[in-house]
Amino acid sequence: MSKTIEVGDKAPHFILKDQKGNNFSSETYIGKKPLVVFFYPKNFTPGCIKEVCSFRDQYQDFQDHGVEVVGISSDSEKSHQDFIKKYNLPFILLSDFKGEVRRQFGIPSKLFGLLPGRMTFVIDINGIIQLSFNSQFGAEKHIEESLKVLSKK
């Protein structure tokens, strides 16, 4: 596993399929818009539902900061479509089926390596990490920590 990306590091470039099967490139946003990228273990699990719904409920706060929110898990595009529809999610979900982007960001596994880690990154307009937050539990803390960093800008 790669070293976990930290504050001050340049965010790795990545391309993944979104919920509609289209390519999403992180480079499209660099120089144009900051990103909040959150990695979560799996669609339709209790902690992940709580996390995505918290991002949904505060999505306007992120938009007010000019930030795009992007969620990443290993679930398929079809699973993401179903997840978005069921919970009325307004943001992009990306499928990292092989865990390649998870490895690029150096996200550690939790619970004896059985469960993918839960991490959130705030990436500024220049592609520099402003927040690297790791917490498997307390999913709503990811939103709180992200907004705290964005409010300082």
ROSE-4610 file (N, C-alpha, C; in Angstrom, 1 decimal, always signed):
// ROSE-4610
residu = [M/M/M/S/S/S/K/K/K/T/T/T/I/I/I/E/E/E/V/V/V/G/G/G/D/D/D/K/K/K/A/A/A/P/P/P/H/H/H/F/F/F/I/I/I/L/L/L/K/K/K/D/D/D/Q/Q/Q/K/K/K/G/G/G/N/N/N/N/N/N/F/F/F/S/S/S/S/S/S/E/E/E/T/T/T/Y/Y/Y/I/I/I/G/G/G/K/K/K/K/K/K/P/P/P/L/L/L/V/V/V/V/V/V/F/F/F/F/F/F/Y/Y/Y/P/P/P/K/K/K/N/N/N/F/F/F/T/T/T/P/P/P/G/G/G/C/C/C/I/I/I/K/K/K/E/E/E/V/V/V/C/C/C/S/S/S/F/F/F/R/R/R/D/D/D/Q/Q/Q/Y/Y/Y/Q/Q/Q/D/D/D/F/F/F/Q/Q/Q/D/D/D/H/H/H/G/G/G/V/V/V/E/E/E/V/V/V/V/V/V/G/G/G/I/I/I/S/S/S/S/S/S/D/D/D/S/S/S/E/E/E/K/K/K/S/S/S/H/H/H/Q/Q/Q/D/D/D/F/F/F/I/I/I/K/K/K/K/K/K/Y/Y/Y/N/N/N/L/L/L/P/P/P/F/F/F/I/I/I/L/L/L/L/L/L/S/S/S/D/D/D/F/F/F/K/K/K/G/G/G/E/E/E/V/V/V/R/R/R/R/R/R/Q/Q/Q/F/F/F/G/G/G/I/I/I/P/P/P/S/S/S/K/K/K/L/L/L/F/F/F/G/G/G/L/L/L/L/L/L/P/P/P/G/G/G/R/R/R/M/M/M/T/T/T/F/F/F/V/V/V/I/I/I/D/D/D/I/I/I/N/N/N/G/G/G/I/I/I/I/I/I/Q/Q/Q/L/L/L/S/S/S/F/F/F/N/N/N/S/S/S/Q/Q/Q/F/F/F/G/G/G/A/A/A/E/E/E/K/K/K/H/H/H/I/I/I/E/E/E/E/E/E/S/S/S/L/L/L/K/K/K/V/V/V/L/L/L/S/S/S/K/K/K/K/K/K]
num = [1/1/1/2/2/2/3/3/3/4/4/4/5/5/5/6/6/6/7/7/7/8/8/8/9/9/9/10/10/10/11/11/11/12/12/12/13/13/13/14/14/14/15/15/15/16/16/16/17/17/17/18/18/18/19/19/19/20/20/20/21/21/21/22/22/22/23/23/23/24/24/24/25/25/25/26/26/26/27/27/27/28/28/28/29/29/29/30/30/30/31/31/31/32/32/32/33/33/33/34/34/34/35/35/35/36/36/36/37/37/37/38/38/38/39/39/39/40/40/40/41/41/41/42/42/42/43/43/43/44/44/44/45/45/45/46/46/46/47/47/47/48/48/48/49/49/49/50/50/50/51/51/51/52/52/52/53/53/53/54/54/54/55/55/55/56/56/56/57/57/57/58/58/58/59/59/59/60/60/60/61/61/61/62/62/62/63/63/63/64/64/64/65/65/65/66/66/66/67/67/67/68/68/68/69/69/69/70/70/70/71/71/71/72/72/72/73/73/73/74/74/74/75/75/75/76/76/76/77/77/77/78/78/78/79/79/79/80/80/80/81/81/81/82/82/82/83/83/83/84/84/84/85/85/85/86/86/86/87/87/87/88/88/88/89/89/89/90/90/90/91/91/91/92/92/92/93/93/93/94/94/94/95/95/95/96/96/96/97/97/97/98/98/98/99/99/99/100/100/100/101/101/101/102/102/102/103/103/103/104/104/104/105/105/105/106/106/106/107/107/107/108/108/108/109/109/109/110/110/110/111/111/111/112/112/112/113/113/113/114/114/114/115/115/115/116/116/116/117/117/117/118/118/118/119/119/119/120/120/120/121/121/121/122/122/122/123/123/123/124/124/124/125/125/125/126/126/126/127/127/127/128/128/128/129/129/129/130/130/130/131/131/131/132/132/132/133/133/133/134/134/134/135/135/135/136/136/136/137/137/137/138/138/138/139/139/139/140/140/140/141/141/141/142/142/142/143/143/143/144/144/144/145/145/145/146/146/146/147/147/147/148/148/148/149/149/149/150/150/150/151/151/151/152/152/152/153/153/153]
x = [+0.8/+0.0/+0.9/+0.4/+1.1/+0.9/+1.8/+1.7/+0.4/-0.3/-1.5/-1.2/-2.0/-1.9/-2.2/-1.4/-1.6/-1.7/-2.1/-2.2/-0.9/-1.1/+0.1/+0.5/+0.1/+0.5/-0.4/+0.2/-0.6/-1.5/-2.8/-3.8/-3.4/-3.4/-3.2/-4.3/-3.8/-4.8/-5.4/-6.8/-7.4/-8.6/-8.9/-10.1/-10.9/-12.1/-13.0/-14.4/-15.2/-16.5/-17.5/-18.3/-19.4/-20.6/-21.6/-22.8/-23.5/-23.2/-23.8/-22.9/-21.7/-20.8/-19.9/-19.9/-19.1/-17.7/-16.7/-15.4/-15.4/-14.9/-14.8/-13.3/-12.7/-11.3/-11.1/-10.3/-10.0/-9.4/-8.6/-8.0/-8.9/-10.2/-11.2/-11.5/-11.3/-11.6/-10.4/-9.2/-8.0/-7.9/-7.7/-7.7/-9.0/-10.1/-11.5/-12.3/-12.2/-13.1/-12.5/-12.6/-12.2/-13.1/-12.5/-13.3/-13.2/-14.3/-14.3/-14.5/-13.5/-13.5/-13.6/-14.7/-14.8/-14.8/-14.0/-14.0/-14.8/-15.7/-16.5/-16.5/-16.8/-16.7/-17.7/-19.0/-20.0/-21.4/-22.0/-23.4/-24.3/-25.3/-26.4/-26.0/-24.9/-24.5/-24.8/-25.2/-25.6/-24.7/-23.4/-22.5/-22.4/-22.4/-22.3/-23.5/-24.7/-26.0/-25.9/-25.5/-25.5/-24.5/-23.4/-22.4/-22.9/-23.4/-23.9/-25.1/-25.9/-27.1/-26.7/-25.6/-25.1/-24.5/-23.8/-23.3/-24.4/-25.4/-26.6/-27.3/-27.5/-28.2/-27.4/-26.1/-25.3/-24.7/-25.2/-24.6/-24.7/-25.7/-25.8/-24.7/-24.3/-23.2/-21.9/-21.7/-20.5/-20.6/-21.8/-22.0/-21.8/-22.2/-22.0/-20.5/-19.7/-18.2/-17.6/-18.5/-18.0/-17.3/-17.6/-17.0/-17.9/-17.3/-18.0/-17.7/-18.7/-18.6/-18.6/-17.6/-17.5/-17.3/-18.1/-18.0/-17.4/-16.5/-15.9/-16.0/-16.4/-16.4/-16.1/-16.1/-15.8/-17.1/-18.2/-19.5/-19.6/-20.4/-20.6/-21.4/-21.3/-22.1/-23.6/-24.1/-25.5/-25.9/-25.0/-25.3/-25.3/-24.4/-24.4/-25.7/-26.1/-27.4/-28.5/-28.6/-29.7/-29.5/-28.3/-28.0/-28.4/-28.1/-28.4/-29.9/-30.6/-32.0/-32.7/-32.3/-33.0/-32.8/-31.6/-31.4/-31.3/-31.7/-31.8/-30.5/-29.4/-28.1/-27.8/-27.4/-27.2/-25.8/-24.9/-23.5/-23.1/-21.9/-21.3/-20.8/-21.1/-20.5/-19.6/-18.4/-17.5/-17.2/-17.0/-16.8/-15.3/-14.7/-13.2/-13.2/-13.7/-13.9/-12.7/-11.5/-10.3/-9.5/-10.0/-9.3/-8.1/-7.9/-6.7/-6.6/-7.7/-7.6/-7.5/-8.1/-8.0/-6.5/-5.8/-4.4/-3.6/-3.9/-3.2/-3.3/-4.4/-4.6/-4.0/-3.6/-3.0/-4.0/-5.2/-6.2/-6.1/-5.9/-5.7/-7.0/-6.9/-8.1/-8.4/-9.6/-9.9/-10.5/-10.6/-11.2/-10.4/-9.2/-8.3/-8.2/-8.3/-8.1/-9.3/-10.4/-11.6/-12.5/-12.5/-13.3/-12.5/-12.9/-12.2/-12.3/-11.2/-11.2/-12.2/-12.5/-13.4/-12.5/-12.3/-11.5/-12.1/-11.8/-12.3/-11.1/-11.1/-10.0/-10.7/-10.2/-10.5/-9.4/-9.6/-8.6/-8.9/-8.0/-8.2/-8.2/-8.4/-8.5/-7.2/-6.1/-4.8/-4.4/-5.3/-5.0/-4.2/-4.2/-3.4/-4.4/-4.0/-4.8/-4.8/-6.0/-6.2/-6.7/-7.3/-7.8/-7.6/-7.1/-7.0/-7.5/-8.8/-9.5/-9.9/-9.4/-9.6/-10.4/-11.6/-12.4/-13.4/-13.2/-14.2/-15.5/-15.6/-16.8/-17.1/-18.3/-18.7/-18.7/-19.4/-19.4/-19.7/-20.6/-20.9/-19.8/-18.8/-17.6/-16.9/-17.0/-16.3/-16.9/-18.2/-18.8/-18.4/-18.4/-18.1/-16.6/-15.7/-14.3/-14.1/-14.7/-14.6/-15.1/-16.2/-16.8/-16.0/-15.4/-14.5/-13.3/-12.7/-11.5/-12.0/-13.1/-13.6/-14.0/-14.5/-14.9/-13.7/-12.5/-11.3/-10.7/-11.2/-10.7/-11.2]
y = [-1.2/+0.0/+1.2/+2.3/+3.5/+4.3/+5.2/+6.1/+6.9/+7.1/+7.9/+9.4/+9.9/+11.3/+12.2/+13.2/+14.1/+15.5/+16.4/+17.8/+18.3/+19.1/+19.7/+18.9/+17.6/+16.8/+17.2/+16.9/+17.1/+15.8/+16.1/+15.0/+14.2/+12.8/+12.0/+12.2/+12.2/+12.3/+10.9/+10.9/+9.6/+9.8/+8.7/+8.6/+7.4/+7.5/+6.4/+6.6/+5.6/+5.6/+6.1/+7.1/+7.6/+6.7/+7.0/+6.2/+6.0/+6.9/+6.7/+6.0/+5.6/+4.9/+5.8/+7.1/+8.1/+8.2/+8.5/+8.8/+10.1/+10.0/+11.2/+11.4/+12.5/+12.8/+13.9/+13.6/+14.6/+15.9/+15.7/+16.8/+17.8/+17.4/+18.3/+19.5/+19.2/+20.1/+21.0/+20.5/+21.2/+22.5/+23.6/+24.9/+25.6/+24.8/+25.3/+25.3/+24.2/+24.0/+23.1/+23.4/+22.5/+21.3/+20.2/+18.9/+18.5/+17.8/+17.0/+15.6/+14.8/+13.4/+12.5/+11.7/+10.8/+9.4/+8.5/+7.1/+6.4/+5.5/+4.8/+3.4/+2.5/+1.0/+0.4/+0.7/-0.1/+0.6/+0.6/+1.1/+0.3/+0.9/+0.2/-0.4/+0.0/-0.4/+0.7/+0.4/+1.5/+2.7/+2.5/+3.6/+4.4/+3.8/+4.4/+5.2/+4.7/+5.4/+6.6/+6.5/+7.7/+8.8/+8.3/+9.3/+10.0/+9.2/+9.8/+10.7/+10.3/+11.1/+12.4/+12.4/+13.6/+14.5/+14.0/+14.8/+15.4/+14.6/+15.0/+16.2/+16.0/+17.0/+18.3/+18.3/+19.5/+19.8/+19.2/+19.5/+20.9/+21.6/+23.1/+23.9/+23.5/+24.1/+24.0/+22.8/+22.6/+23.4/+23.4/+24.2/+25.7/+26.2/+27.6/+27.9/+26.9/+27.1/+26.9/+26.6/+26.4/+25.1/+24.1/+22.8/+21.7/+20.8/+19.6/+18.4/+17.7/+16.5/+15.2/+14.3/+13.1/+11.9/+10.9/+9.7/+8.6/+7.8/+6.7/+5.4/+4.3/+3.0/+2.0/+0.7/-0.3/-0.8/-0.3/-0.7/-0.4/-1.2/-1.0/+0.3/+0.7/+1.9/+1.6/+0.5/+0.1/+0.3/-0.3/-0.1/+1.3/+2.1/+3.6/+4.2/+3.8/+4.4/+4.1/+2.9/+2.5/+3.2/+3.4/+4.1/+5.6/+6.2/+7.6/+7.8/+6.9/+7.0/+6.8/+5.8/+5.4/+6.6/+7.2/+8.2/+9.6/+9.8/+11.1/+11.9/+11.3/+11.9/+12.8/+14.1/+15.1/+15.1/+14.3/+14.3/+13.1/+13.1/+12.1/+10.9/+9.7/+8.5/+7.8/+7.4/+6.8/+5.3/+4.5/+3.1/+2.8/+2.4/+2.1/+0.6/-0.2/-1.6/-2.4/-2.0/-2.7/-2.1/-1.0/-0.3/+0.4/+0.8/+1.4/+2.9/+3.6/+5.0/+5.0/+4.0/+3.8/+3.6/+2.9/+2.6/+3.9/+4.6/+5.9/+6.9/+6.9/+7.8/+7.2/+5.9/+5.3/+5.0/+4.7/+4.5/+3.2/+3.2/+1.9/+1.2/-0.1/-0.9/-0.9/-1.2/-1.3/-2.7/-2.9/-4.2/-5.4/-5.5/-6.6/-6.8/-5.7/-5.7/-6.2/-6.4/-6.9/-5.8/-4.6/-3.6/-2.4/-1.9/-0.8/+0.4/+1.2/+2.4/+3.5/+4.4/+5.5/+6.8/+7.5/+8.7/+9.8/+11.0/+12.2/+13.1/+13.7/+14.6/+15.9/+17.0/+18.3/+18.7/+18.9/+19.2/+20.6/+21.5/+22.9/+23.0/+24.2/+24.5/+24.2/+24.2/+23.9/+22.4/+21.6/+20.2/+19.8/+20.7/+20.4/+20.0/+18.9/+18.4/+19.4/+19.8/+20.7/+19.9/+18.7/+17.9/+16.4/+15.7/+14.2/+13.7/+13.2/+12.8/+11.3/+10.6/+9.1/+8.8/+8.3/+7.8/+6.8/+5.6/+4.5/+4.7/+5.2/+5.4/+6.8/+7.2/+8.6/+9.2/+8.6/+9.1/+10.5/+11.1/+12.5/+13.4/+13.0/+13.8/+14.2/+13.4/+13.7/+15.0/+15.2/+16.4/+17.6/+17.4/+18.5/+18.9/+18.0/+18.3/+19.0/+18.5/+19.2/+20.6/+20.8/+22.2/+23.1/+22.6/+23.4/+23.9/+23.0/+23.4/+24.4/+24.2/+25.1/+26.4/+26.5/+27.8/+28.7/+28.1/+28.8/+29.5/+29.1/+29.6/+31.0]
z = [+0.0/+0.0/+0.0/-0.7/-0.8/+0.6/+0.8/+1.9/+1.8/+2.9/+2.9/+2.5/+1.6/+1.2/+2.4/+2.6/+3.7/+3.3/+4.2/+4.0/+3.4/+2.3/+1.6/+0.4/+0.4/-0.8/-2.0/-3.2/-4.4/-4.5/-4.8/-5.0/-6.2/-6.1/-7.3/-8.4/-9.6/-10.8/-10.9/-11.1/-11.3/-12.3/-12.9/-13.8/-13.4/-13.1/-12.8/-13.5/-13.5/-14.1/-13.0/-13.4/-12.5/-12.6/-11.9/-11.8/-13.1/-14.1/-15.4/-16.4/-15.9/-16.8/-17.6/-17.3/-17.9/-17.2/-17.9/-17.3/-16.5/-15.3/-14.4/-14.2/-14.6/-14.4/-13.4/-12.4/-11.4/-12.0/-13.1/-13.7/-14.3/-14.5/-15.0/-14.0/-12.8/-11.7/-11.3/-11.4/-11.0/-11.8/-11.0/-11.6/-11.8/-11.5/-11.8/-10.5/-9.7/-8.6/-7.5/-6.3/-5.2/-5.2/-4.6/-4.5/-3.0/-2.6/-1.4/-1.9/-1.7/-2.2/-0.9/-0.8/+0.3/-0.2/+0.5/+0.2/+1.3/+0.9/+1.9/+1.5/+2.5/+2.2/+1.3/+1.4/+0.6/+0.6/-0.6/-0.6/+0.2/+0.7/+1.4/+2.8/+3.3/+4.7/+5.7/+6.9/+7.8/+8.0/+8.2/+8.3/+7.1/+5.9/+4.6/+4.3/+4.6/+4.4/+5.2/+6.5/+7.3/+6.8/+6.3/+5.7/+4.5/+3.5/+2.2/+2.5/+3.4/+3.7/+4.4/+5.2/+5.8/+4.8/+3.8/+2.7/+1.9/+1.7/+1.0/+1.7/+3.0/+3.8/+3.9/+3.7/+3.8/+2.5/+1.4/+0.1/-0.3/+0.1/-0.3/+0.4/+1.6/+2.3/+1.5/+0.9/+0.0/-1.2/-1.8/-3.0/-2.8/-1.6/-1.2/-1.1/-0.9/-0.8/-2.2/-3.2/-4.6/-4.8/-4.0/-3.9/-4.5/-5.3/-5.7/-4.8/-4.5/-3.6/-4.5/-4.2/-5.0/-4.0/-4.1/-3.3/-4.1/-3.4/-4.1/-3.3/-3.9/-3.3/-4.4/-4.0/-5.0/-5.7/-5.3/-5.9/-7.4/-8.1/-9.5/-9.8/-11.1/-11.5/-11.3/-11.5/-11.3/-9.9/-9.0/-7.5/-7.1/-7.7/-7.4/-7.9/-9.1/-9.6/-8.6/-8.1/-7.2/-5.8/-5.4/-4.1/-4.2/-5.3/-5.6/-5.6/-6.3/-6.4/-5.1/-4.4/-3.1/-2.1/-2.0/-1.0/-1.6/-2.8/-3.5/-3.3/-3.7/-3.6/-4.7/-4.4/-5.5/-6.1/-5.5/-6.0/-6.7/-7.2/-8.1/-7.2/-7.6/-7.0/-8.1/-7.7/-8.6/-8.2/-9.2/-9.0/-9.1/-8.0/-7.9/-7.7/-8.7/-8.5/-8.1/-8.7/-8.4/-7.2/-6.7/-5.6/-5.9/-7.2/-7.7/-7.1/-7.1/-6.6/-5.1/-4.5/-3.0/-2.6/-3.5/-3.2/-3.5/-4.6/-4.9/-3.7/-3.0/-1.9/-0.6/-0.7/+0.5/+1.6/+1.3/+2.3/+3.0/+4.3/+5.0/+5.2/+5.3/+5.6/+7.1/+7.4/+8.8/+9.2/+10.4/+10.9/+10.3/+10.7/+10.3/+8.7/+8.0/+6.6/+5.8/+6.5/+5.9/+5.3/+5.9/+5.5/+4.9/+3.8/+3.2/+4.1/+4.2/+5.1/+4.6/+5.6/+5.3/+5.5/+4.4/+4.5/+3.6/+4.0/+3.3/+3.1/+1.8/+1.5/+0.9/+1.4/+0.8/-0.1/-1.4/-2.4/-2.9/-2.8/-3.2/-4.7/-5.2/-6.6/-7.3/-6.6/-7.2/-7.1/-6.6/-6.5/-5.3/-4.2/-3.0/-1.9/-1.2/-0.1/+1.1/+1.5/+2.6/+3.8/+3.6/+4.7/+4.3/+5.3/+5.1/+6.4/+6.4/+7.6/+7.5/+8.5/+8.6/+9.8/+9.6/+10.8/+10.3/+10.7/+10.3/+10.9/+12.1/+12.8/+13.0/+13.2/+13.3/+11.9/+11.0/+9.6/+9.4/+10.3/+10.1/+10.4/+11.1/+11.4/+10.1/+9.1/+7.8/+7.2/+7.3/+6.8/+7.7/+9.0/+9.9/+9.7/+9.6/+9.4/+8.1/+7.0/+5.7/+5.7/+6.3/+6.3/+7.2/+8.2/+9.1/+8.3/+7.5/+6.6/+5.6/+4.9/+3.9/+4.4/+5.6/+6.2/+6.5/+6.7/+6.9/+5.7/+4.5/+3.3/+3.0]
